[in-house]
Amino acid sequence: MPITVDIDVMLAKRKLSVGELADRVGITPANLAVLKNGRAKAVRFATLAALCEALDCQPGDLLRFEAKDTADGRRQSSATVAKAEAEDGP
């Protein structure tokens, strides 16, 4: 997935533990770990807002988009690459 989660970076900058942040946000440490490790399929805006408030940051400090390089050196999202591969066929 081309979305990278940088909660661990903000935790280090703020010198907070996962448990302490989870308490401040109101979610379980296990659910925060799923989000922090990039295994979450979705995040609620309310949770994102609570994270931003607790960490005194913007959503862009926690999430970033990383496109993949193509064979010709251009950068594309993984969805665009998958669509192009599907159109090329076997």
N, C-alpha and C positions, 0 to 999 in steps of 0.2 A: 504494500500500500504506500502511496507516495506522501502520506501525511506522517510526519515525525513528531512525537510528543516529547517536549523538553521540560517536563515537570521536575525531573531529577536535577537539571541545571538550576532551576529556580529554588529548589529545596537547598541545594548547596550554597547558593548565593545568600539565602535567608537564614542559613544554619538551622534548618528545621528537619525533624524526622518525619517519616511517612505517618507514623502514629499521631504525632502532634498536628500535622496538617489535616489528617482525616478527622480528628476531633474538632478542629476549627471549622471545617467544611460541613461536617455532619454526615459523613459516609464512613463505611467500614474501611479499615486499613487494607483488607483484601481487595475491595473494589477500587480503591485508590491505586493499589499495585497493578491491577489489570489495566487501568488507564495509563499509568506511568510507564509501563512496559510495552505499550503500543498494541495490546491484545484486545482492546475494547472495539466493538463494532460501531458504537455511537456514544455520544456524550450529550447530556441534556444541557440546554443553555443555562438553566438554573445552577447546575453543578459547575459549569464553566465560569459563571459569574461569581459563585462562591469561592472558587479557586483563585480567581483574579483578585477578589477582595482580600482573601487571607494572605496572598503572596504580594499584594500591592503591585500588580502588574497588569498588562494588557493581554487579551487572548493570543495575539501574535507572539508573545513571549513564551507561550506554552505550546503552541502548535505551529508547524511550518510545513510548507509544501515542497517536496523534492521531486523534480521531474527526472526521468531516466534518459540516459544518452542513447541515441539510435546509432545504427551502423554508419550513417553518414555524418555523425558528429552533432546532429541537431538534438535538442532536448524536448522530450514529449512526456506527457503523463502516461502512467501504465494503462489507463483506460484507452487512450488513443492508440498505443502500441498494440493492445489486445484486439481492438477493432480492426486495425490494419492487417494483423495476422489472420483474423477470421475471414476477411475479405479475400486474402491471397489463396486461402484454401490449402488442401493437402498437395 
